[in-house]
Amino acid sequence: ALFVVLRNNAAQLPKRTNIAAVHLIAFAGIQVALGISTLLLVVPTHLAATHQLGSLAVLGSALWLTRELKFLAK
């Protein structure tokens, strides 16, 4: 849903907000791919650890986007 909104309103968003949203979409996609591959390969430790680290990237980019959107309202 974020991708569709971003694609339709990209010209209306400030550059930093657009970059934060793209990062969130990218990290979420990587996180999904890591999660699926971790399960398919029967949970190898290095892949499971990478999946856990990916969650920090998703959280960080979500916080960044939230901060950018907070300043957008003002």
N, CA, C, O and CB atoms as a CASP TS submission, in Angstrom:
PFRMAT TS
TARGET T0000
AUTHOR 0000-0000-0000
METHOD Language model
MODEL 1
PARENT N/A
ATOM      1  N   ALA     1       0.829  -1.189   0.000  1.00  0.00           N
ATOM      2  CA  ALA     1       0.000   0.000   0.000  1.00  0.00           C
ATOM      3  C   ALA     1       0.875   1.254   0.000  1.00  0.00           C
ATOM      4  O   ALA     1       0.558   2.238  -0.669  1.00  0.00           O
ATOM      5  CB  ALA     1      -0.944  -0.003   1.213  1.00  0.00           C
ATOM      6  N   LEU     2       1.970   1.214   0.750  1.00  0.00           N
ATOM      7  CA  LEU     2       2.868   2.368   0.788  1.00  0.00           C
ATOM      8  C   LEU     2       3.475   2.627  -0.583  1.00  0.00           C
ATOM      9  O   LEU     2       3.640   3.780  -0.984  1.00  0.00           O
ATOM     10  CB  LEU     2       3.977   2.152   1.823  1.00  0.00           C
ATOM     11  N   PHE     3       3.806   1.567  -1.300  1.00  0.00           N
ATOM     12  CA  PHE     3       4.377   1.724  -2.636  1.00  0.00           C
ATOM     13  C   PHE     3       3.396   2.406  -3.572  1.00  0.00           C
ATOM     14  O   PHE     3       3.792   3.275  -4.349  1.00  0.00           O
ATOM     15  CB  PHE     3       4.787   0.369  -3.205  1.00  0.00           C
ATOM     16  N   VAL     4       2.122   2.029  -3.515  1.00  0.00           N
ATOM     17  CA  VAL     4       1.111   2.621  -4.394  1.00  0.00           C
ATOM     18  C   VAL     4       0.912   4.093  -4.057  1.00  0.00           C
ATOM     19  O   VAL     4       0.837   4.929  -4.958  1.00  0.00           O
ATOM     20  CB  VAL     4      -0.225   1.861  -4.278  1.00  0.00           C
ATOM     21  N   VAL     5       0.825   4.412  -2.787  1.00  0.00           N
ATOM     22  CA  VAL     5       0.659   5.809  -2.374  1.00  0.00           C
ATOM     23  C   VAL     5       1.882   6.627  -2.764  1.00  0.00           C
ATOM     24  O   VAL     5       1.761   7.756  -3.240  1.00  0.00           O
ATOM     25  CB  VAL     5       0.417   5.904  -0.854  1.00  0.00           C
ATOM     26  N   LEU     6       3.050   6.052  -2.559  1.00  0.00           N
ATOM     27  CA  LEU     6       4.279   6.758  -2.904  1.00  0.00           C
ATOM     28  C   LEU     6       4.369   7.004  -4.407  1.00  0.00           C
ATOM     29  O   LEU     6       4.761   8.088  -4.841  1.00  0.00           O
ATOM     30  CB  LEU     6       5.498   5.969  -2.426  1.00  0.00           C
ATOM     31  N   ARG     7       4.010   6.007  -5.193  1.00  0.00           N
ATOM     32  CA  ARG     7       4.078   6.150  -6.642  1.00  0.00           C
ATOM     33  C   ARG     7       3.106   7.208  -7.147  1.00  0.00           C
ATOM     34  O   ARG     7       3.428   7.944  -8.079  1.00  0.00           O
ATOM     35  CB  ARG     7       3.790   4.819  -7.315  1.00  0.00           C
ATOM     36  N   ASN     8       1.926   7.294  -6.549  1.00  0.00           N
ATOM     37  CA  ASN     8       0.920   8.264  -6.994  1.00  0.00           C
ATOM     38  C   ASN     8       1.217   9.674  -6.503  1.00  0.00           C
ATOM     39  O   ASN     8       0.851  10.645  -7.165  1.00  0.00           O
ATOM     40  CB  ASN     8      -0.456   7.841  -6.517  1.00  0.00           C
ATOM     41  N   ASN     9       1.873   9.802  -5.359  1.00  0.00           N
ATOM     42  CA  ASN     9       2.076  11.122  -4.761  1.00  0.00           C
ATOM     43  C   ASN     9       3.545  11.494  -4.642  1.00  0.00           C
ATOM     44  O   ASN     9       3.884  12.369  -3.846  1.00  0.00           O
ATOM     45  CB  ASN     9       1.435  11.172  -3.399  1.00  0.00           C
ATOM     46  N   ALA    10       4.418  10.870  -5.397  1.00  0.00           N
ATOM     47  CA  ALA    10       5.856  11.115  -5.257  1.00  0.00           C
ATOM     48  C   ALA    10       6.215  12.575  -5.534  1.00  0.00           C
ATOM     49  O   ALA    10       7.113  13.120  -4.893  1.00  0.00           O
ATOM     50  CB  ALA    10       6.638  10.204  -6.200  1.00  0.00           C
ATOM     51  N   ALA    11       5.539  13.199  -6.460  1.00  0.00           N
ATOM     52  CA  ALA    11       5.864  14.586  -6.791  1.00  0.00           C
ATOM     53  C   ALA    11       5.437  15.543  -5.690  1.00  0.00           C
ATOM     54  O   ALA    11       5.985  16.640  -5.580  1.00  0.00           O
ATOM     55  CB  ALA    11       5.205  14.982  -8.102  1.00  0.00           C
ATOM     56  N   GLN    12       4.472  15.149  -4.877  1.00  0.00           N
ATOM     57  CA  GLN    12       3.960  16.031  -3.832  1.00  0.00           C
ATOM     58  C   GLN    12       4.742  15.916  -2.528  1.00  0.00           C
ATOM     59  O   GLN    12       4.632  16.793  -1.671  1.00  0.00           O
ATOM     60  CB  GLN    12       2.507  15.728  -3.575  1.00  0.00           C
ATOM     61  N   LEU    13       5.530  14.855  -2.360  1.00  0.00           N
ATOM     62  CA  LEU    13       6.269  14.652  -1.123  1.00  0.00           C
ATOM     63  C   LEU    13       7.633  15.325  -1.198  1.00  0.00           C
ATOM     64  O   LEU    13       8.236  15.399  -2.269  1.00  0.00           O
ATOM     65  CB  LEU    13       6.427  13.157  -0.830  1.00  0.00           C
ATOM     66  N   PRO    14       8.119  15.817  -0.059  1.00  0.00           N
ATOM     67  CA  PRO    14       9.493  16.334  -0.044  1.00  0.00           C
ATOM     68  C   PRO    14      10.490  15.215  -0.332  1.00  0.00           C
ATOM     69  O   PRO    14      10.191  14.035  -0.144  1.00  0.00           O
ATOM     70  CB  PRO    14       9.813  16.994   1.319  1.00  0.00           C
ATOM     71  N   LYS    15      11.659  15.599  -0.785  1.00  0.00           N
ATOM     72  CA  LYS    15      12.663  14.618  -1.206  1.00  0.00           C
ATOM     73  C   LYS    15      13.051  13.676  -0.064  1.00  0.00           C
ATOM     74  O   LYS    15      13.157  12.468  -0.280  1.00  0.00           O
ATOM     75  CB  LYS    15      13.908  15.334  -1.734  1.00  0.00           C
ATOM     76  N   ARG    16      13.262  14.195   1.135  1.00  0.00           N
ATOM     77  CA  ARG    16      13.675  13.352   2.263  1.00  0.00           C
ATOM     78  C   ARG    16      12.585  12.358   2.647  1.00  0.00           C
ATOM     79  O   ARG    16      12.888  11.222   3.009  1.00  0.00           O
ATOM     80  CB  ARG    16      14.034  14.219   3.471  1.00  0.00           C
ATOM     81  N   THR    17      11.340  12.762   2.576  1.00  0.00           N
ATOM     82  CA  THR    17      10.231  11.864   2.878  1.00  0.00           C
ATOM     83  C   THR    17      10.142  10.763   1.836  1.00  0.00           C
ATOM     84  O   THR    17       9.898   9.604   2.171  1.00  0.00           O
ATOM     85  CB  THR    17       8.911  12.638   2.948  1.00  0.00           C
ATOM     86  N   ASN    18      10.335  11.119   0.588  1.00  0.00           N
ATOM     87  CA  ASN    18      10.315  10.147  -0.495  1.00  0.00           C
ATOM     88  C   ASN    18      11.449   9.128  -0.332  1.00  0.00           C
ATOM     89  O   ASN    18      11.233   7.931  -0.518  1.00  0.00           O
ATOM     90  CB  ASN    18      10.425  10.860  -1.852  1.00  0.00           C
ATOM     91  N   ILE    19      12.636   9.588   0.008  1.00  0.00           N
ATOM     92  CA  ILE    19      13.781   8.699   0.210  1.00  0.00           C
ATOM     93  C   ILE    19      13.525   7.754   1.391  1.00  0.00           C
ATOM     94  O   ILE    19      13.831   6.565   1.309  1.00  0.00           O
ATOM     95  CB  ILE    19      15.071   9.522   0.448  1.00  0.00           C
ATOM     96  N   ALA    20      12.973   8.273   2.475  1.00  0.00           N
ATOM     97  CA  ALA    20      12.680   7.436   3.638  1.00  0.00           C
ATOM     98  C   ALA    20      11.657   6.359   3.298  1.00  0.00           C
ATOM     99  O   ALA    20      11.784   5.219   3.747  1.00  0.00           O
ATOM    100  CB  ALA    20      12.170   8.294   4.798  1.00  0.00           C
ATOM    101  N   ALA    21      10.657   6.707   2.519  1.00  0.00           N
ATOM    102  CA  ALA    21       9.637   5.726   2.131  1.00  0.00           C
ATOM    103  C   ALA    21      10.223   4.652   1.217  1.00  0.00           C
ATOM    104  O   ALA    21       9.891   3.475   1.354  1.00  0.00           O
ATOM    105  CB  ALA    21       8.461   6.426   1.432  1.00  0.00           C
ATOM    106  N   VAL    22      11.080   5.043   0.300  1.00  0.00           N
ATOM    107  CA  VAL    22      11.718   4.069  -0.587  1.00  0.00           C
ATOM    108  C   VAL    22      12.605   3.119   0.210  1.00  0.00           C
ATOM    109  O   VAL    22      12.629   1.918  -0.058  1.00  0.00           O
ATOM    110  CB  VAL    22      12.544   4.783  -1.672  1.00  0.00           C
ATOM    111  N   HIS    23      13.329   3.650   1.183  1.00  0.00           N
ATOM    112  CA  HIS    23      14.162   2.797   2.035  1.00  0.00           C
ATOM    113  C   HIS    23      13.302   1.800   2.812  1.00  0.00           C
ATOM    114  O   HIS    23      13.661   0.627   2.920  1.00  0.00           O
ATOM    115  CB  HIS    23      14.991   3.656   3.011  1.00  0.00           C
ATOM    116  N   LEU    24      12.191   2.248   3.342  1.00  0.00           N
ATOM    117  CA  LEU    24      11.318   1.347   4.086  1.00  0.00           C
ATOM    118  C   LEU    24      10.788   0.230   3.188  1.00  0.00           C
ATOM    119  O   LEU    24      10.755  -0.929   3.600  1.00  0.00           O
ATOM    120  CB  LEU    24      10.154   2.127   4.705  1.00  0.00           C
ATOM    121  N   ILE    25      10.380   0.563   1.984  1.00  0.00           N
ATOM    122  CA  ILE    25       9.880  -0.445   1.056  1.00  0.00           C
ATOM    123  C   ILE    25      10.985  -1.440   0.704  1.00  0.00           C
ATOM    124  O   ILE    25      10.749  -2.648   0.667  1.00  0.00           O
ATOM    125  CB  ILE    25       9.330   0.220  -0.221  1.00  0.00           C
ATOM    126  N   ALA    26      12.187  -0.935   0.448  1.00  0.00           N
ATOM    127  CA  ALA    26      13.307  -1.815   0.084  1.00  0.00           C
ATOM    128  C   ALA    26      13.677  -2.740   1.229  1.00  0.00           C
ATOM    129  O   ALA    26      13.847  -3.942   1.025  1.00  0.00           O
ATOM    130  CB  ALA    26      14.527  -0.989  -0.328  1.00  0.00           C
ATOM    131  N   PHE    27      13.804  -2.193   2.435  1.00  0.00           N
ATOM    132  CA  PHE    27      14.176  -3.024   3.580  1.00  0.00           C
ATOM    133  C   PHE    27      13.095  -4.037   3.910  1.00  0.00           C
ATOM    134  O   PHE    27      13.402  -5.158   4.317  1.00  0.00           O
ATOM    135  CB  PHE    27      14.455  -2.156   4.796  1.00  0.00           C
ATOM    136  N   ALA    28      11.841  -3.663   3.742  1.00  0.00           N
ATOM    137  CA  ALA    28      10.754  -4.617   3.997  1.00  0.00           C
ATOM    138  C   ALA    28      10.788  -5.755   2.982  1.00  0.00           C
ATOM    139  O   ALA    28      10.555  -6.907   3.346  1.00  0.00           O
ATOM    140  CB  ALA    28       9.386  -3.906   3.950  1.00  0.00           C
ATOM    141  N   GLY    29      11.069  -5.457   1.735  1.00  0.00           N
ATOM    142  CA  GLY    29      11.184  -6.501   0.715  1.00  0.00           C
ATOM    143  C   GLY    29      12.346  -7.441   0.995  1.00  0.00           C
ATOM    144  O   GLY    29      12.213  -8.657   0.858  1.00  0.00           O
ATOM    145  N   ILE    30      13.472  -6.888   1.383  1.00  0.00           N
ATOM    146  CA  ILE    30      14.627  -7.714   1.735  1.00  0.00           C
ATOM    147  C   ILE    30      14.308  -8.578   2.940  1.00  0.00           C
ATOM    148  O   ILE    30      14.690  -9.747   2.990  1.00  0.00           O
ATOM    149  CB  ILE    30      15.859  -6.841   2.017  1.00  0.00           C
ATOM    150  N   GLN    31      13.612  -8.009   3.909  1.00  0.00           N
ATOM    151  CA  GLN    31      13.243  -8.751   5.117  1.00  0.00           C
ATOM    152  C   GLN    31      12.326  -9.925   4.787  1.00  0.00           C
ATOM    153  O   GLN    31      12.481 -11.010   5.348  1.00  0.00           O
ATOM    154  CB  GLN    31      12.560  -7.821   6.126  1.00  0.00           C
ATOM    155  N   VAL    32      11.392  -9.720   3.898  1.00  0.00           N
ATOM    156  CA  VAL    32      10.498 -10.813   3.491  1.00  0.00           C
ATOM    157  C   VAL    32      11.296 -11.913   2.798  1.00  0.00           C
ATOM    158  O   VAL    32      11.099 -13.096   3.074  1.00  0.00           O
ATOM    159  CB  VAL    32       9.378 -10.289   2.554  1.00  0.00           C
ATOM    160  N   ALA    33      12.193 -11.521   1.899  1.00  0.00           N
ATOM    161  CA  ALA    33      13.011 -12.513   1.193  1.00  0.00           C
ATOM    162  C   ALA    33      13.904 -13.287   2.160  1.00  0.00           C
ATOM    163  O   ALA    33      14.065 -14.500   2.023  1.00  0.00           O
ATOM    164  CB  ALA    33      13.871 -11.829   0.122  1.00  0.00           C
ATOM    165  N   LEU    34      14.479 -12.597   3.127  1.00  0.00           N
ATOM    166  CA  LEU    34      15.307 -13.277   4.127  1.00  0.00           C
ATOM    167  C   LEU    34      14.478 -14.239   4.967  1.00  0.00           C
ATOM    168  O   LEU    34      14.929 -15.345   5.265  1.00  0.00           O
ATOM    169  CB  LEU    34      15.997 -12.255   5.033  1.00  0.00           C
ATOM    170  N   GLY    35      13.288 -13.836   5.346  1.00  0.00           N
ATOM    171  CA  GLY    35      12.430 -14.696   6.155  1.00  0.00           C
ATOM    172  C   GLY    35      12.015 -15.953   5.418  1.00  0.00           C
ATOM    173  O   GLY    35      12.033 -17.046   5.984  1.00  0.00           O
ATOM    174  N   ILE    36      11.645 -15.803   4.174  1.00  0.00           N
ATOM    175  CA  ILE    36      11.234 -16.964   3.384  1.00  0.00           C
ATOM    176  C   ILE    36      12.411 -17.906   3.153  1.00  0.00           C
ATOM    177  O   ILE    36      12.276 -19.122   3.289  1.00  0.00           O
ATOM    178  CB  ILE    36      10.643 -16.517   2.039  1.00  0.00           C
ATOM    179  N   SER    37      13.564 -17.340   2.803  1.00  0.00           N
ATOM    180  CA  SER    37      14.719 -18.204   2.560  1.00  0.00           C
ATOM    181  C   SER    37      15.207 -18.868   3.843  1.00  0.00           C
ATOM    182  O   SER    37      15.713 -19.989   3.802  1.00  0.00           O
ATOM    183  CB  SER    37      15.851 -17.404   1.930  1.00  0.00           C
ATOM    184  N   THR    38      15.063 -18.201   4.966  1.00  0.00           N
ATOM    185  CA  THR    38      15.431 -18.820   6.240  1.00  0.00           C
ATOM    186  C   THR    38      14.564 -20.036   6.511  1.00  0.00           C
ATOM    187  O   THR    38      15.068 -21.071   6.946  1.00  0.00           O
ATOM    188  CB  THR    38      15.303 -17.812   7.391  1.00  0.00           C
ATOM    189  N   LEU    39      13.279 -19.925   6.264  1.00  0.00           N
ATOM    190  CA  LEU    39      12.392 -21.064   6.489  1.00  0.00           C
ATOM    191  C   LEU    39      12.609 -22.184   5.477  1.00  0.00           C
ATOM    192  O   LEU    39      12.581 -23.360   5.841  1.00  0.00           O
ATOM    193  CB  LEU    39      10.953 -20.612   6.441  1.00  0.00           C
ATOM    194  N   LEU    40      12.824 -21.835   4.221  1.00  0.00           N
ATOM    195  CA  LEU    40      13.013 -22.853   3.193  1.00  0.00           C
ATOM    196  C   LEU    40      14.311 -23.644   3.382  1.00  0.00           C
ATOM    197  O   LEU    40      14.380 -24.824   3.041  1.00  0.00           O
ATOM    198  CB  LEU    40      13.004 -22.205   1.824  1.00  0.00           C
ATOM    199  N   LEU    41      15.324 -22.993   3.921  1.00  0.00           N
ATOM    200  CA  LEU    41      16.619 -23.648   4.127  1.00  0.00           C
ATOM    201  C   LEU    41      16.746 -24.248   5.530  1.00  0.00           C
ATOM    202  O   LEU    41      17.849 -24.583   5.962  1.00  0.00           O
ATOM    203  CB  LEU    41      17.750 -22.652   3.890  1.00  0.00           C
ATOM    204  N   VAL    42      15.636 -24.384   6.234  1.00  0.00           N
ATOM    205  CA  VAL    42      15.544 -25.004   7.558  1.00  0.00           C
ATOM    206  C   VAL    42      16.435 -24.279   8.575  1.00  0.00           C
ATOM    207  O   VAL    42      17.224 -24.902   9.285  1.00  0.00           O
ATOM    208  CB  VAL    42      15.937 -26.491   7.478  1.00  0.00           C
ATOM    209  N   VAL    43      16.297 -23.004   8.625  1.00  0.00           N
ATOM    210  CA  VAL    43      16.855 -22.093   9.629  1.00  0.00           C
ATOM    211  C   VAL    43      18.366 -22.233   9.842  1.00  0.00           C
ATOM    212  O   VAL    43      18.800 -22.631  10.923  1.00  0.00           O
ATOM    213  CB  VAL    43      16.160 -22.316  10.931  1.00  0.00           C
ATOM    214  N   PRO    44      19.167 -21.911   8.828  1.00  0.00           N
ATOM    215  CA  PRO    44      20.612 -21.838   9.078  1.00  0.00           C
ATOM    216  C   PRO    44      20.914 -20.624   9.963  1.00  0.00           C
ATOM    217  O   PRO    44      20.304 -19.567   9.806  1.00  0.00           O
ATOM    218  CB  PRO    44      21.409 -21.753   7.732  1.00  0.00           C
ATOM    219  N   THR    45      21.837 -20.783  10.871  1.00  0.00           N
ATOM    220  CA  THR    45      22.082 -19.760  11.894  1.00  0.00           C
ATOM    221  C   THR    45      22.480 -18.414  11.291  1.00  0.00           C
ATOM    222  O   THR    45      21.974 -17.376  11.718  1.00  0.00           O
ATOM    223  CB  THR    45      23.169 -20.230  12.847  1.00  0.00           C
ATOM    224  N   HIS    46      23.370 -18.416  10.312  1.00  0.00           N
ATOM    225  CA  HIS    46      23.815 -17.135   9.739  1.00  0.00           C
ATOM    226  C   HIS    46      22.671 -16.414   9.028  1.00  0.00           C
ATOM    227  O   HIS    46      22.595 -15.187   9.077  1.00  0.00           O
ATOM    228  CB  HIS    46      24.978 -17.365   8.757  1.00  0.00           C
ATOM    229  N   LEU    47      21.798 -17.144   8.380  1.00  0.00           N
ATOM    230  CA  LEU    47      20.672 -16.524   7.690  1.00  0.00           C
ATOM    231  C   LEU    47      19.624 -16.023   8.680  1.00  0.00           C
ATOM    232  O   LEU    47      19.016 -14.972   8.477  1.00  0.00           O
ATOM    233  CB  LEU    47      20.041 -17.514   6.713  1.00  0.00           C
ATOM    234  N   ALA    48      19.420 -16.788   9.753  1.00  0.00           N
ATOM    235  CA  ALA    48      18.475 -16.357  10.788  1.00  0.00           C
ATOM    236  C   ALA    48      18.976 -15.091  11.484  1.00  0.00           C
ATOM    237  O   ALA    48      18.188 -14.199  11.797  1.00  0.00           O
ATOM    238  CB  ALA    48      18.255 -17.482  11.822  1.00  0.00           C
ATOM    239  N   ALA    49      20.283 -15.017  11.724  1.00  0.00           N
ATOM    240  CA  ALA    49      20.852 -13.819  12.342  1.00  0.00           C
ATOM    241  C   ALA    49      20.735 -12.611  11.413  1.00  0.00           C
ATOM    242  O   ALA    49      20.464 -11.497  11.860  1.00  0.00           O
ATOM    243  CB  ALA    49      22.322 -14.058  12.714  1.00  0.00           C
ATOM    244  N   THR    50      20.942 -12.844  10.119  1.00  0.00           N
ATOM    245  CA  THR    50      20.793 -11.756   9.148  1.00  0.00           C
ATOM    246  C   THR    50      19.343 -11.278   9.097  1.00  0.00           C
ATOM    247  O   THR    50      19.084 -10.084   8.951  1.00  0.00           O
ATOM    248  CB  THR    50      21.253 -12.213   7.746  1.00  0.00           C
ATOM    249  N   HIS    51      18.412 -12.204   9.218  1.00  0.00           N
ATOM    250  CA  HIS    51      16.997 -11.842   9.242  1.00  0.00           C
ATOM    251  C   HIS    51      16.693 -10.978  10.473  1.00  0.00           C
ATOM    252  O   HIS    51      15.931 -10.016  10.383  1.00  0.00           O
ATOM    253  CB  HIS    51      16.109 -13.116   9.238  1.00  0.00           C
ATOM    254  N   GLN    52      17.277 -11.314  11.599  1.00  0.00           N
ATOM    255  CA  GLN    52      17.076 -10.517  12.807  1.00  0.00           C
ATOM    256  C   GLN    52      17.691  -9.125  12.657  1.00  0.00           C
ATOM    257  O   GLN    52      17.100  -8.139  13.097  1.00  0.00           O
ATOM    258  CB  GLN    52      17.678 -11.232  14.023  1.00  0.00           C
ATOM    259  N   LEU    53      18.851  -9.038  12.052  1.00  0.00           N
ATOM    260  CA  LEU    53      19.463  -7.728  11.809  1.00  0.00           C
ATOM    261  C   LEU    53      18.646  -6.908  10.810  1.00  0.00           C
ATOM    262  O   LEU    53      18.583  -5.682  10.900  1.00  0.00           O
ATOM    263  CB  LEU    53      20.898  -7.899  11.294  1.00  0.00           C
ATOM    264  N   GLY    54      18.030  -7.596   9.871  1.00  0.00           N
ATOM    265  CA  GLY    54      17.166  -6.903   8.911  1.00  0.00           C
ATOM    266  C   GLY    54      15.978  -6.244   9.583  1.00  0.00           C
ATOM    267  O   GLY    54      15.486  -5.211   9.130  1.00  0.00           O
ATOM    268  N   SER    55      15.520  -6.854  10.672  1.00  0.00           N
ATOM    269  CA  SER    55      14.393  -6.239  11.385  1.00  0.00           C
ATOM    270  C   SER    55      14.781  -4.889  11.969  1.00  0.00           C
ATOM    271  O   SER    55      13.947  -3.989  12.071  1.00  0.00           O
ATOM    272  CB  SER    55      13.895  -7.164  12.498  1.00  0.00           C
ATOM    273  N   LEU    56      16.051  -4.747  12.354  1.00  0.00           N
ATOM    274  CA  LEU    56      16.510  -3.450  12.849  1.00  0.00           C
ATOM    275  C   LEU    56      16.535  -2.404  11.730  1.00  0.00           C
ATOM    276  O   LEU    56      16.243  -1.231  11.962  1.00  0.00           O
ATOM    277  CB  LEU    56      17.905  -3.585  13.474  1.00  0.00           C
ATOM    278  N   ALA    57      16.880  -2.834  10.535  1.00  0.00           N
ATOM    279  CA  ALA    57      16.869  -1.907   9.399  1.00  0.00           C
ATOM    280  C   ALA    57      15.444  -1.469   9.073  1.00  0.00           C
ATOM    281  O   ALA    57      15.208  -0.300   8.765  1.00  0.00           O
ATOM    282  CB  ALA    57      17.520  -2.560   8.162  1.00  0.00           C
ATOM    283  N   VAL    58      14.496  -2.398   9.139  1.00  0.00           N
ATOM    284  CA  VAL    58      13.089  -2.052   8.888  1.00  0.00           C
ATOM    285  C   VAL    58      12.590  -1.103   9.974  1.00  0.00           C
ATOM    286  O   VAL    58      11.924  -0.111   9.676  1.00  0.00           O
ATOM    287  CB  VAL    58      12.202  -3.332   8.836  1.00  0.00           C
ATOM    288  N   LEU    59      12.907  -1.403  11.222  1.00  0.00           N
ATOM    289  CA  LEU    59      12.479  -0.535  12.322  1.00  0.00           C
ATOM    290  C   LEU    59      13.087   0.857  12.181  1.00  0.00           C
ATOM    291  O   LEU    59      12.395   1.862  12.346  1.00  0.00           O
ATOM    292  CB  LEU    59      12.872  -1.150  13.678  1.00  0.00           C
ATOM    293  N   GLY    60      14.368   0.913  11.879  1.00  0.00           N
ATOM    294  CA  GLY    60      15.032   2.210  11.727  1.00  0.00           C
ATOM    295  C   GLY    60      14.454   3.035  10.595  1.00  0.00           C
ATOM    296  O   GLY    60      14.248   4.239  10.745  1.00  0.00           O
ATOM    297  N   SER    61      14.194   2.406   9.474  1.00  0.00           N
ATOM    298  CA  SER    61      13.632   3.161   8.355  1.00  0.00           C
ATOM    299  C   SER    61      12.181   3.558   8.625  1.00  0.00           C
ATOM    300  O   SER    61      11.737   4.611   8.168  1.00  0.00           O
ATOM    301  CB  SER    61      13.720   2.340   7.064  1.00  0.00           C
ATOM    302  N   ALA    62      11.439   2.732   9.360  1.00  0.00           N
ATOM    303  CA  ALA    62      10.063   3.104   9.730  1.00  0.00           C
ATOM    304  C   ALA    62      10.063   4.304  10.673  1.00  0.00           C
ATOM    305  O   ALA    62       9.220   5.194  10.555  1.00  0.00           O
ATOM    306  CB  ALA    62       9.337   1.911  10.391  1.00  0.00           C
ATOM    307  N   LEU    63      11.010   4.323  11.606  1.00  0.00           N
ATOM    308  CA  LEU    63      11.119   5.483  12.496  1.00  0.00           C
ATOM    309  C   LEU    63      11.528   6.734  11.736  1.00  0.00           C
ATOM    310  O   LEU    63      11.033   7.825  12.017  1.00  0.00           O
ATOM    311  CB  LEU    63      12.123   5.206  13.609  1.00  0.00           C
ATOM    312  N   TRP    64      12.426   6.579  10.779  1.00  0.00           N
ATOM    313  CA  TRP    64      12.848   7.714   9.960  1.00  0.00           C
ATOM    314  C   TRP    64      11.668   8.267   9.167  1.00  0.00           C
ATOM    315  O   TRP    64      11.473   9.482   9.116  1.00  0.00           O
ATOM    316  CB  TRP    64      13.985   7.301   9.007  1.00  0.00           C
ATOM    317  N   LEU    65      10.882   7.389   8.549  1.00  0.00           N
ATOM    318  CA  LEU    65       9.719   7.837   7.782  1.00  0.00           C
ATOM    319  C   LEU    65       8.697   8.507   8.699  1.00  0.00           C
ATOM    320  O   LEU    65       8.105   9.521   8.331  1.00  0.00           O
ATOM    321  CB  LEU    65       9.071   6.650   7.037  1.00  0.00           C
ATOM    322  N   THR    66       8.491   7.952   9.877  1.00  0.00           N
ATOM    323  CA  THR    66       7.557   8.552  10.831  1.00  0.00           C
ATOM    324  C   THR    66       7.998   9.965  11.209  1.00  0.00           C
ATOM    325  O   THR    66       7.174  10.874  11.311  1.00  0.00           O
ATOM    326  CB  THR    66       7.441   7.677  12.092  1.00  0.00           C
ATOM    327  N   ARG    67       9.297  10.140  11.415  1.00  0.00           N
ATOM    328  CA  ARG    67       9.831  11.466  11.764  1.00  0.00           C
ATOM    329  C   ARG    67       9.631  12.448  10.604  1.00  0.00           C
ATOM    330  O   ARG    67       9.239  13.596  10.816  1.00  0.00           O
ATOM    331  CB  ARG    67      11.339  11.369  12.130  1.00  0.00           C
ATOM    332  N   GLU    68       9.900  11.994   9.393  1.00  0.00           N
ATOM    333  CA  GLU    68       9.722  12.869   8.223  1.00  0.00           C
ATOM    334  C   GLU    68       8.261  13.243   8.036  1.00  0.00           C
ATOM    335  O   GLU    68       7.954  14.387   7.700  1.00  0.00           O
ATOM    336  CB  GLU    68      10.250  12.188   6.954  1.00  0.00           C
ATOM    337  N   LEU    69       7.361  12.299   8.248  1.00  0.00           N
ATOM    338  CA  LEU    69       5.926  12.576   8.098  1.00  0.00           C
ATOM    339  C   LEU    69       5.425  13.497   9.205  1.00  0.00           C
ATOM    340  O   LEU    69       4.504  14.284   8.991  1.00  0.00           O
ATOM    341  CB  LEU    69       5.122  11.266   8.103  1.00  0.00           C
ATOM    342  N   LYS    70       6.028  13.400  10.381  1.00  0.00           N
ATOM    343  CA  LYS    70       5.638  14.279  11.483  1.00  0.00           C
ATOM    344  C   LYS    70       5.932  15.739  11.126  1.00  0.00           C
ATOM    345  O   LYS    70       5.114  16.621  11.390  1.00  0.00           O
ATOM    346  CB  LYS    70       6.379  13.881  12.785  1.00  0.00           C
ATOM    347  N   PHE    71       7.089  15.991  10.531  1.00  0.00           N
ATOM    348  CA  PHE    71       7.441  17.351  10.157  1.00  0.00           C
ATOM    349  C   PHE    71       6.707  17.807   8.899  1.00  0.00           C
ATOM    350  O   PHE    71       6.605  19.005   8.635  1.00  0.00           O
ATOM    351  CB  PHE    71       8.935  17.459   9.950  1.00  0.00           C
ATOM    352  N   LEU    72       6.203  16.860   8.134  1.00  0.00           N
ATOM    353  CA  LEU    72       5.455  17.188   6.935  1.00  0.00           C
ATOM    354  C   LEU    72       4.118  17.854   7.284  1.00  0.00           C
ATOM    355  O   LEU    72       3.660  18.740   6.563  1.00  0.00           O
ATOM    356  CB  LEU    72       5.221  15.928   6.099  1.00  0.00           C
ATOM    357  N   ALA    73       3.500  17.433   8.374  1.00  0.00           N
ATOM    358  CA  ALA    73       2.196  17.966   8.761  1.00  0.00           C
ATOM    359  C   ALA    73       2.290  19.426   9.162  1.00  0.00           C
ATOM    360  O   ALA    73       1.301  20.152   9.062  1.00  0.00           O
ATOM    361  CB  ALA    73       1.610  17.155   9.902  1.00  0.00           C
ATOM    362  N   LYS    74       3.450  19.875   9.612  1.00  0.00           N
ATOM    363  CA  LYS    74       3.621  21.271  10.053  1.00  0.00           C
ATOM    364  C   LYS    74       3.967  22.094   8.876  1.00  0.00           C
ATOM    365  O   LYS    74       4.159  23.303   9.003  1.00  0.00           O
ATOM    366  CB  LYS    74       4.701  21.412  11.138  1.00  0.00           C
TER
END
